[in-house]
Amino acid sequence: MWYDQAMIYLRGELMTTSFTVKNLLDMPLFRGAEVLAGAQGLSNEIFYVDCMETPDLTGWLRPNELILTTGYSFRFEPSMLCRLLDEMHRVGGSAVGIKTKRYLQEVHPEAIELSNRYGIPLFDIPLDVPFMDMTRSIMDQILQRQAYLLKEVHEVNQQFTGMVLNRKFSELVILIGKLLRCEVAILNREGEVESCTADYNAASGVENRPVFTGNRIFGTLSLTRKLEDGDHFEKMCLDHAVMALAIEFTIRQAQQLHRSREQELFAAELLSGGVSRQEDLLRYRAKHLGIPYGGFVYVMALRASCPADTDSETVKTLHSRLAEEVNRDSGGQRRLAVEINDRLLLICAADRPETGKQLETARKYKAELEARASRIVGADAAAIIVRCGIGAVRGQYADLHASCLEARQALAFGEQAADQPEVLHFHDRLVEHLLMDVAGHPLLEQLHGELIQPLLDYDGEAGTELLPTLEAYLKSGSTKQVAEELFIHRNSVLYRLERIQELLRTDIHDPDIRFRLDLAIRYGQSRKIKRVCPQL
C-alpha cells in the first residue's frame, strides 16, 4: 500500500507534506486575511511560528519562520517593519502577519516594496482572531504534516531494508529511481556501474552521494537530477536510500571477507599438502571458492625487497596488502595470491605445461607487483625489487604442494646467489634441488671439503676471489669472458686459475675434475640455502 501512496505522491495527487503560506491562508481561521504584498512568496514553507511585540529584531529569527504581530512595536516608527523584512530576508523567513487595524491602520509603502522584492508575504490578520488560536492551529498543521512525512519515510525505509536483506538489489535501484523521479545508478569504488535504471546515462549524472561503510567509501549513488531544496520527502528518501546501500555494501564486504578467508584456508591446505587425495573433491571445493584451474596448476613464490628507510610496519604487512590488491583487482586472470611466512604465493592456472609461458607470465606479474609495492610503500618504482621462483606445473590440485616447494626453493636460490636472475624457474636449478635433498651426505661433504673449502679459506684470509673466478670459468670455459664478467684483465684470470690449481693440487682443465668441481660448488650453494631456510 505504501508503494502506491508513494507513486500517487510523485504524481502530485497526494497532499503535500510541506506547509506553505498559501496553506495557512486557506485555513478557516485565516480566510478573512488579505495579502498586502509579496504574493510571489506564497509557496514559502513554514516550519515555525512566533509572535513579536518587541523592537529587538536581530538574533532570534529562524529560517522558514512565520511572524505574527499587532504592529505595536513600530506604531510610531513604521520603518521598523522594513528592518524586520530585511532581517527575515537575511535568515530566510517565510511571512509576516499583521493586525493592521489594531495600531497601524496602513502599512508603510517602503515595507510593501521590500515585501514584493524579497518574496516575503505581508498579510493582514483579522482583528478578532486571538494569537493563541492562530499559533495552536498553525502548529497542529505543521505537526500533522511532519508526522505524515515521517510515517511515509518510515515505510519507505522499511521497504528499502527489506529489499536489501532479501537480496533484491536491482529492485531496490528501480524503487529509488521512482521515488526520486529520475534515473539512478549504483557505482562501485572504481566508478563502474553495478546496477542502474533502464535509461540511466553516465553523462547525465548531476548529483552523486557517496556510500560509506565505516569511514571508507564503498560506492556512490548517482542521480540524473538535483533534488529540490524544499522537497523534504525526496531528501529524506535519498538519505534512507544511501543508508540502505550502506547496509548492502556492508553485507557484501562481510561475504567477501568470509569467502577470502575460506580461500586462504583452502589455499594454505593445498600448498602445505594437508588435503585429501580425492581430486574430485578438491576440484569441487576449488571451483566453489574460485581457486584457479585451467588443466594445469603451478605456484609462484615472490618476495619484495624495500628501501632501507621504509617503515618497518609497512614492510611487515606489504605482502598481505599485495595479496589483497591482487585478489581484488585480478581482472579475470587465473591466479590467487596468499601471504605465508613473509612470501607471496600465487596459485596460477595454465592450459599447457610450457616453461616459457610460465616465465613470461611471471615477468608480467613481477612488473605489476613492483608497481603496486612502490605505491604501497611510497617509494620510487626502481627502489622496489620483486624476486620470483616458479614451480613446475601439476595436473592435479593434490600435487600442488610439490610445485609450491619447488617455487620456494627456486626463490631461495635466486635470493642467495647474487648472479641469479630475478625470475628463476625450478627447472633451471634441478641439480641444486636434488642436492638439497641429500644435504649432509658423507661423500658430498668430502668432495666439498677437498675441492671447495680450501678456496673458501684462502679467499677469507687473503681477501681474494678465487672461488667466484672458478665458478665463472666453469660456466663459460673462456678466460676472456670471465675477464669481462669480473671486470679484470685476462692475465689476472690466468693467474687466479693457476693459483687454484696449486691450492687444489689438481688439473682444473680435466673434464672429470671440472664435473666434480661444478658438483661441489652446486652442493655448497644448496647446503647454504638449506642452512638459511631449513624448512626447505
N, C-alpha and C positions, 0 to 999 in steps of 0.2 A: 504493500500500500504506500509506504513512504516513497518508493521509487516513482510511482505515478504522480504523487503530490509534487515531487521534485521536478518532474517534467512539466507539470502544469505551471509551477513557479517560473520555470525557464521560459514558458510561452507568455508570461505576463498575466495569466488568468488568476493567479493566487494573490491574496492580499500581500502587499509588500511588507517586508519586515522592518523597513525604516519608517520613522515617524517624522514627517515634514511639517513645515509651516502651513502648507495647504491642508494637510490632515487636521491640524489644530483648528484652522478656521472653519472646517466642515463639522466640527463637533457642535452639538446643540447649544452648549454653553456660550459659544463664540459666534453664533450665526448673525448676530447684530453688529459684529465688528466690521469696521471699514478700513481697507488698505489705503493708507495715505501716500505711500511711496515705496520704491524698491520691490515692485511686483515680480521682477525677474528672479528674485531670490526666494520665491515661494516653495521651491524644491529643497531649500536648505534643511538638513536634518537637525532634529532637536534631541540632545542627549540629557540635558539638564534644564532646570527652570529655577529662577531665583527672583526675589523681589528686591528692588533697590529704592531706598529713600534717603541715601547718604550721598554727600557730594564727592566722596572718595571714589575715584573711577579706576584706579590702577592697582594691579597686583592680585586681584581676586577673580577677575573674569576668566572663563574657561572656553575652550573650543566647543562649538555646537551648543551654546547656551542661549536660552530664551530669557530675556529680562522683562519683568513686569514692573511698572511704576505708575504712580499718580502724577509724577512730574513736580512733586513738592520741592525737591532739592534744587531745581533750576527754574522755579516760577519767576524769580527776579533776575535770573541770568540765563535766558534761553540758549545762549551759545554753549552751555554745558552739555546740552544734548548732542551737539556736534562733536564735542570731546568724547562723549560716550560712544558715538558711532565710530570715531577714529580708533578708539581702543578695541572695540569689538571687531573691527576690520583687521586689526593687528593680530588678535588671538584667534580669529576665525569664528566669531559668534554667529548666531542664527537669525535672531529677530528681536525687535523691541515693541512691546505692547504698552500703550499709554492711555490712562483715563484722562483724556484731554479736557473733558467737561468739568473736571474737578478743580484744577488750578490754572491750566494753560489757556484754555479756550481755542487756541490755534497753535500750530507747530511752526517754528522759525523756518523761513524759506531756505536758508543755508542747510538746515538739517534735512529738508526734503531733497535738496540737490545731492547731499552726501549719501543719503539712503539709496537714491537711484544709481549713483556712481558705484557704490560698494556692493549693491545687490543684497543689502540687509533690510528686509521689510520693516516698515513702520506701520503699525495698525492701531486703530482706536478701539479701546476696550469699553464695552457697555458699562455705564456708571453703576448700575445696580447689582453687578455680579461681584461677590466678595473674592478677594485674592485667595483665601483658603480653599474655596470651592474650585477655583481655577487650577491651583497647583495640585490639588488632590486628583482632579480629573486628568490633568496632563500626565502626572506620574503614573496613574493607572494605565494610560495608553502606552507610555514608554515601557513599563514593566511587562505588560501583556505581550507586546511585540518582541521584546527581548526574550521572554520565556518561550514564545513560539519559535523564535530563531534558534535558541539553544536546543529545543526539542527536535527540530528538524536536523540540526547539525549532529546531535547525538545519534539520531537514527542513521544518518549518513556514515558516521564514524563506525557504528556497529556493522554496517554493511561492508565498509572497507575492510575492517578487521576480519570479518567472516570470510571474505574472498581471499585474503592473504593466508589465513590458517587452512583454508580448503584448497590452496594452491591454484587459485583461478586468476593467474596473473594477467592474462590477456583481457579477461572480462573486467578486471579492475581498471585497466588502462582505458577501455571503452567507456566505462561509467564516469571516470574522471573527466574525459572529454565532453560527455553530455552535460554533466553538471556545470562545467566551466564554459560551455558553449564555444568550444574551439577544438582544433586538432592538437593532440598532445603526444609526447613520446617519452619513453624512459631511456636514458643514455647511461652506459656504464662509465667506469673511470677513464677509459680511453676515448670517450666521446662517441662511441659506436651505439647505434640504435638497437636496443634489446627488444622493445615492443612499442608499437605505436598505433594510433587510429588510422583508418583507411587512407585518408587524404593528407596525412602529415608530410610536409616537405621541410627538410633541414634548413633550407634557405629562408623559410618563412618563420622560423622560431624567433620570437621577440622577447620572451621572458623566460629565464631559467632559474629554477630553485634547486640548490644543492641538497642532496640527501645524505645526512650524517649518520654514522653508527659509531658511538663514542665520539672521538674527536677527529675522525677520518671521514673524508668524503668518499662514498662508495658509488654514487651515481647522481644523476640530475634529472629533474622533471622539467621538460621543455614545453612551453605553450606558444601557440601562434597568435596570441593577442595579449595585450596588457589588461589586467583586470581593473575595473573602475574603482576608484578610491572609496566611493560611497556604498559599494555593494558588499555589505558585511557578510552576507550568506556565502558569496563566492570566495571571499577572503578566508573565511573560516573553513570552507570546504577544501581550499588549497592547503591550508595548514594541516588539516587532518589527512589529506592525501599524501603529503610529504611524510607525516608520521607513520602512515600505513606502509609506505615504501621503505621507510627505515626498518620497520619490522620485517618486511620481505627480505631486504638485504642482510639483516642480522641472521635470519633463518638460513639463507644461502651460505653466509660465512660459516655458520656452525656446521652445516652439512659438508662444506668444503674442507673444513678443518678435520672433521671426523673421517672423511674419505682420504685426506692426505695422511692422517695418522695410520689408517689401515694400509695404505700403500707403503708407507715407510716400514711398518712392521713386517709385511709380507716380503718386501724387497730385502730387508735385513735377513729374513729366513732364507731366501733364495741365495743370497750372496755368501751366507755362512755355511750353507749346506744342511741346515737344520730343518729340512722339509721332507715331506713324504715323497717316495719314489714313484708315486702314481701320477704319471704325466697328465692323464686326462683331468684329474682333479686339480692339478697345478694350473693347467691351461684355463679351466673354468674360472678359478679364482683370479687368475691374471686378467682375463677378459672382463670380469666383473669390476675389477679395480683399475682397469685402464693401463696395465703393465704392457710395455711394447712387445710386439711379436710380429715377425714377418717371414717365417720359415726358418730363420736362424736368429740367435741372440748372442750378444757378447757384452763385455764390460770394458769401460774406460775408467782408469783411475787418474785423477788430476789433483794437483796441489798448486796453489798460487803463492808466490813469494812477494812480499810487500816491502816498500822502503823502510829503512831502519827507524825513521821517526814516526811511523804510523802508530796511532793509538792502540794499545795492547788489547783493549776490549773489542775494538773493531776487527783486529786481526783474528781474535779468538772466534768471532761469530761470522767471519767472512764467508766460509764455505756453506754455512747454514743459510745465509742470506742469498748466496748464489743459487743454492738448490731451490729456494722458494721462487726466485725470479725465473729460473729455467723452467720449472714446472708450470708456473703461471702463464709464461709467455712462450711456450714451446711452439706455437704457431702450427700445430698439426704434425710436427716432426716426431718420429717414433723414438722417444727417449724418455727416461725418468731419472731424475737426479736424487741421490741420497747422500747425506753427510755422515760419515762414520770415521771415527778416530782421526780427525784432522785431515781427512781426504774427501774429495768429492767423487763419488762413484756414480757413473752414468750407465744405466742399463739401456742398450741400444738394440734396435732391430735391423736385420739385413735380409735382403731377398736372395743374395748369393754369398757364398763364403770366399770373398775376394779380399786379400790383404791390402791391395792397392786402394780399393774402395774404402776400407776401414781407415787407412791413413789419410785419405782425402777428407773423409768426414771428421776425423779427429782434428785435423788442422783448422777446419772451419769452426768447430766448437771451441778450439783453443783461442782463436782470434775473438770470437764472440764473448767468451768468459773473461778474457783480458780487458775488453772494453767495459764489461759490466763491473768487474772488480775495481777498475780505476775510478769508475763513477761512485761506487760504494765507499771506497777508501778516500776519495777526493784527491787522488794523486795523478800525475801525468801518466798517460797510457803506456809510454815507453818504460816507466818505472815498475810496472807490474809484469811478471813473467809467470806463465802457467806451464808447468811440465805435465806431460801426459804419457801414461803407459797403457797399452792396448792388449787385451787378452784375445785368445783365439776364439773363433765362432763356435757355437754349440747348437745342435739341433733340438735340444730339449731343455726345459727350464730346470729339470733335476740336475743338470750338469753345469748350470750357470756359475756355481760357486768355484768351479775349476778355472773358468775364464776370469773370475774376479781375482783369484790368487795370482794368475799369470799377469794380469794387468798391474796389480800392486808390485809384483816383482820387477816388471819392466820399468815402472815408475821409480822404484828404488835404485835400479841400475842407472837410470838417467840422472838421478839426483846425486849419486855418489861419484860418478865419473864425469869430470868437467868436460871431456871431449865428446860426450854423447849428445845426440840430437835431442831437442826439447820434446819431440814426439817419437816414442820408441815402441815398436811392436814386439810382442813376446817372441815371435819367430826370429827376430834379429839377434836374440841372445839365448838361443836354445841350449848351447853348450854350458853357459853360465848357470842357467836354471837347473840343468842336470847336475852340475857340480854342487849347487846349493843343497840338493837332496842327499848328497854323500859327504857333506861337510864333516871334517874330523876323521876321514878315512886315513889309516896309517900310511899307506903308500903315497897318497896325495900330499899328506903333511911332509913326508920325507922328500918328495920331489920339490915341494915349495921351499923346504929348508935348505936343500942343496943348490938350487938354481936362482931363487929369488931373494931369500933372506940376506945373503952376502951383499947384494946390491943395495938393499934397503939400509943395511947397517952402514955401508960405505957412504951412501948419499947423506945419511943422517949425520955422520961425523965430519965429512969433508964439505958438505954443502953443495954437492954436485947433483947432476940429473942423469945419472946413468940409466936408471930403470925407465924413465919416460923416453929416453933415446932408444932403448932396446924395444919398447912397445911400438914406437913409431916405425922402426926399421922392420920389425916382424910383419907389420901390416902392409907396408909398401914394397919392401925389398930394394928400395932405391935410396942411396945416400943423398942424392941431390934433392929428392922430395922431402926427406927427413930434415935436411938443412933449411928448406923453405918453410916447412911446417913449424920448426922450432926457432926460426929466425937466427940461425948461427951459420958460420962458414962451413963448407963441405969438409974441410980439413979437420975441423973440430969434431964433426961426426965420426970421421975415420979414427981420430984419436980415442974418442969415447968407446967405440966398438972394440978397439984393441985393448983398452983397459978392462972392458967387460970380460973379454976372453982370458986375460991374465988372472982376474979375480976368480972366475969360474973354472979355470983350467980346462977349457973345452973349446971346440970349434963351432961358433955360432952360425957358420955357413952350412954346416951339415944338415940335410933335410930332417933327419931323425931328431937331432938336437933342437932344431927350430921348432918342431912339433912339441917336444917336451917343454921348451921354454914358453911357448904360447899357451899350452895347457896349464902350466904352473902359474902364469900371470893371471889367466882367467879364474883359476881356482882361488888365488889370493883376493881378487875382486869379489868373488862370490862369498868367501869367508868373511870379508869385511862387512858386506851387506847383511849377512846372517847375524853378525855380531851387533850391528847397529839396529837391525829390525828382526829380533828373534822370533816374532810372530810369523814371519815368512818362512 
